């Protein structure tokens, strides 16, 4: 009987010490969170402070509940306690609180700390969200001011590094008819190199913007050189993630057309695929549709899409992109200098490019 009572007493002692340790840790956590409120988020949370006070009260209660020793032979209380108490009295051991008290204490600790953690977490999250929103607004404000400063961005382009971009007979080149208002054509057209991805929304918008506006500004004296940079690691080792799952297939489509219909056929396919970009994104743009639109045989296109020459052309474009440290699309280079993404679709910027180009060539700009 005494053996069982002693084992029960030891078990209760262990529970009490464990509970006391947890309460002490909770009180330390409360002190830490009070410091966060006062020093980090600079805002006091009433509910959080209430839970911190509860933590302190629980700790005080645990101190008062600390086991008491009775001297051997001490007079027993009139009302008999549970067996562990009797065993402790007989042996002069320690009297511990009942298991029920310990369990209730632990439950209250868990509930208080759960409520505290959630309330403080909500406060911290709200403050973080507010700060993030404020920072975003500041960033956008600065960005808009910077974007609106066309002259500054033009100067940045003008001072930029002039990369040596090598051209080959495999390059896809689009030229435009010279304007009838051009008094004297410049000796060489302005060269614009475009690294693009057929599934990239920004690339599609840029393709539309450029074809509608830029050649007119330059009186047709512009040469566009297209390069592939699909953001898909399946065919582009420089791509970190598969941003555009159908970009590699698009390369095969337009390059297959080029093998069948030459440079002119490529640019027809280029326009058609960008016009039908939504179908490409859904994976519903078929070789049959492309072949019909550009006027090539569908079966021949499907066969050419597996040509090793397409892969060679793509890898050449990617290797050149690596030298330029390309990360995203569209990437635009005018006369070898990179154009900031903020102004690739800014008509004012291209107007400044046109002024610079005609001034450099010594030819009056057509109006």
N, C-alpha and C positions, 0 to 999 in steps of 0.2 A: 504493500500500500504506500509505504514511504517512498519506495523506488519510483512508483508511477507518479506520485506527487512531485518528487524532485525533478523528474524528466519534464513534467508539465511546467514546472516553475522555470526551468532552463529555457524551454520553448518560448514562454511568455517574456522572459528576460531578453531573448534574442529579438523578438518582435518589437519590444519596447525600444531597444537600442537602435534597431533599424529605422523605426518610426522617428525617433529623435534625430537621427542623422539626416533623414530626408527633410524633416522640418527645418533643421539648421541650413541645409543646402537651399531650401526654398526661401528662407530668410535672406541668405546671401544673394540669391537671384533677385529678390525684391529690391535689395540695396542697389544692385546693378541696374535694374530697370528704372529706378528712381533717378539714378545718375544719367541714364539715357534721356529721360524726359527733361531733366534740367539742363543738360549740356548739349545734346544732339538735336532733338526735335524742338526744344525750347517751347514746349507746350505741356500743360498739366492735364492729365486725364483723371477726372473724379472717380470713375469706376475703378481704374487701375489703382489709385491711391487707397480706395476702400479695400481692395483685395490685398494690398501690401499690409494694411493695418490688420486684416484678418490673419495674414501669415505671422505677424508679430504676436497676436493674441494666441494663436495655436502654439507658437514656440513657448510663450509664458506658461500656457497650460501644461505643456510637456515637462517644463521645469518643475511645476508643482506636483506633477504626477511621477516625479522621479522616485525609484524604489526606495523604501524605508526599511531599515533593519530593526528588528526587535531583539531585545536581550533575552538570553535563555532564561526561562523561568518567569518571564514577564506575565502578568495576569492577562488572561485571555479576555477578549470582549464578550459581552453577554450573548450577542448574536453571532452565530457561527458563520464564518466566511467560507468560501469555496475551499475545496481540498488543498490546492496549492498554498493557500494562506495558512491553513492548519499545519501543513508539512513545514512551512517556513518558520512558524512559531516554535514548533518542536525542536527544530535544529538551530534556531537563532539566525535563520537565513534572511533573504530579502523578500519583501512583499511587493508584488508587481500588479499593475492594473489588469483587469480582466481582458480576455481576448476581444470581447464585444467593444470595449472602450477603444482598444487599439485599432480595430477594424473601422469603427466610426471615424476615428481620427484620420486614418489613412484616406478614407473616402472623402472626407471634407477637404483634406489637402489636395487631392486630385481635382475635385470640382473647383476649388478656389483657383488653383494654378491654371486649369484649363480655361476658365473664364478670363483670368488675367491675361494669359497668352493671346487669346483671341482678340480681346479688346485692345491691347497694346499693339498687336499685329495690324489690326484694322486702322488704328491711328497712324502707325508708321507707314502703312501702305498708302493711306490717303495723303499724308504729307509728301511721300515720295512721288505719288502721281501728280500732285499739284506742282511740285518743283519741276518734274519732267515736262509738264504742259507749259510751264513758264519758260523753261529752257528752250523748248521746241518753238514757241512763239518768238523768242529772241533770235533764235537761229534763222527762222524763216524771214524775220524782218531784215536781218543782216544780208541774207541770201537775196532777197528781193532788191535791196539797195545795190548789191553787187551786180545782180543780173541786169539792173537798169542802167548801169554804168558801162555802156557799150564801148566807149572810147578807151576805158581802162582795160577791158577785156581784149579789145583789139590790140592795144599796146602790149599786153601780155603775150598774145599770139605772135606779134611782130618780133618781140625779143626772145621768143622761144627757140629751142634748139632745132636746127634744120637737119632732119634725119635723111640719111642717104637710102632711099627706097629703090631697090632694084626692080626693073621691069623685064618681063620675058614675053615670048611670042604666045604664051598660054594665057596671058592676062586678058580679062574681060574689060574691054574699053568701049565707052560710049562717047560719041562726039555729037555735036549739035550744029545745025545749019547756021551760018553766020548771018547776023541781022542785016537787012537791006539798008538800014540807016547807018551802018558802019562805014565811015569815010575810007578808012584804011585798016585792014585786018592786022592785029598784032602779029609779030613774027612767030610766036608760039602761044598755044592756048594755056590757060590756067589749069594746072593739074590738081585734081582732087582725088585722093585715095580714100576709099570707104571700106572699112572692115565691118562686116555686118553678119547678122543671124536672121534667117527668114522667119523664125518664130518669135523674134524679139519685137514687142509692141513698139518700142521707141524707134527701132530700125524701120518699121513699116511707116510710121509717121514721118520720119526723116526723109524716106524715099519719096513720099508724096510732096512734102514741102520743097525739097530740092528741085524736083522736076518741074514743079509749077512756077517757081520764083527765080531760082539762081541763074539758069541759062539766059533768061531775059535781062537780068541785071548786067550780065557779061556780054551781051550781044551775041550769044552763041559761042563765044570764044572760051570754051571750057572743055576739058577732057576728064572724064570720070573713069577711074580705075577701080574695079570691084575686087575685094578679097573676102574669102570666107573666114569666119571665126565663130563656128557653132558652139554654143554654151552647153555642150554635152560631152562628158568624158568618153562616151562610146566611140567617138571619132576625133575628139580633140583632147589630147593629154594635158593641155594647159587649163582645161575647165575643171574646177574643184568639185562641183556638184552638177547633177543633171537638172539644169534650170529649164531647158527646152527639149523635151523627149522626142520631138519630131524634127529637130533641126538637122540631124544627120541625113534623114530621108530626103529633106528638101534639097540638100547639097546634091544628092544623087539625081534628083529630078531635073534641076536646072543644068547640071553639068552633063547629064545624059542628053538633054536637048542640044547643048553646045556641040557635043560630039557628032550629032546628026545634022544640025542646021547652022553650025558656026557661031560666030560672035553675035550676029543679028538675032539668031534664034535664042541665044542665051538671054538677051535683054528682053525679048518677048516673054520668055518664061519668068524672068525676074519680075516684070510688071504684073504678070498673071498671079504668081504665087503670093506676092505682097497684097494684091487686091483681094485674094481669097485666104488671107492669113487665119481667119477664124476657122475655116474648114481644116486648115493645116493643124491648128491647135487641137481640134477634136479628133484628128487622125482620119478624117474622111476625104482628104484631097488625094485623088487617085492618079496614077500615071495616065490612065485613059483620058481624064479630064484635061490634064496638062497637054498631052499629045494633040488632042482635038483643038485646043485653044491656040496652039502655036503652029499647027499644021505639019506635024510629023507622024510617022507610023507608030501606033501604040505598042505593038509587039517589039519593034526595033528599039523603042525607048526603054522598055523593060529589060531588054537584053543589055543595052549599053549602060544601064544603071549599075550593073555589076562589074564594069570595066575597072581594071587596075589603074588606068590612066586618071580616073576620077580621084582615086585615093592619092596618087602622086601629086596632082594639082592641089588637093586639100592640104597635104602635109607641107607643101612648099609655102602655102599661105600661112599656115600655122608657125612654121619655122621663122618666117619673116616677122610675124606678130610677136614671137618670143623676143626677137631683137629689140622690138619697140616696147617690151614689157607691158603688153596689152592685158587688160583685166576684164573689160566690159565692152559692150556694144551699144549703140554704134560708136565707132572710133573713127574720127575724121582727121585727115591730114591734108592741109592746103600748102602746096609747094614744100612738102616735107615737114611742115610745122604742125604740131597737134593743136586742134581746136578744142577749147574747153567745152565740156558737155552742157554748160549753162547757156551757150549761145549757138549751138549747132542749128537750132531752128529759130534764130533771131534774125529777122529780115534786115534790121539796122546793122547788124554785124556784117552780113554779106554785102550790104551796100558799101560799107567801109573797105571790105576786101576788094570790091570792084573798083573803087576810087584808087586804092593802092596799086592794083594791077595795071590799070591804064596809065597811071602816073609813072609807074616803073617802066612800062613799055614805050612811053612817049607817044601814045596814040590817043586822040580825043575819045572820050567815052560817049557812046551813042545814047541819045536820050529819047 
